[in-house]
Amino acid sequence: MPRSIDAPRERSAPRRYRGRGPTGESIEGEFIGVTLVVAIKDDCLGCRSALEAPTDAFGDVATLFVAARPSTEPWWVATRHLLIVSEELLRDLDVRFPPFYVLIDAARERVLSEGVVFGPEQVRDEVASYLM
């Protein structure tokens, strides 16, 4: 099966994150285990479908959505996924062009996989081998 990216770029991943929630509240935390970080942007239909997907749509993995700037789109507030606005986290993960995902291993502080987001099922399939 073809992948959205041939091979992930070797690089480190942060242990902690911080940003603002969709309504402006401060959010910070620590990555634990393997975590899927999904970078999104405003005015993006693929991002909307990812935000509206069930929380288990990406597989059995902790998921964090992150954007560089806040949005007034109603599905940003309505999402059941954890969503933060954090240019710093996107910079730390070297993500420049959402929609994009990065699968990180917090214990090793490394990026395991990455790719373009076409939909939850595609991302789930691409990261599945790392979750076993």
Secondary structure, DSSP 8 states (H G I E B T S, - for coil): ---SSSS----B--SEEEEE-TTS-EEEEE--SEEEEEEE-SS-HHHHHHHHS-TTTT-SSEEEEEESS----HHHHH-SSEEEE-HHHHHHTT--SSSEEEEEETTTTEEEEEEE-S-HHHHHHHHGGGG-
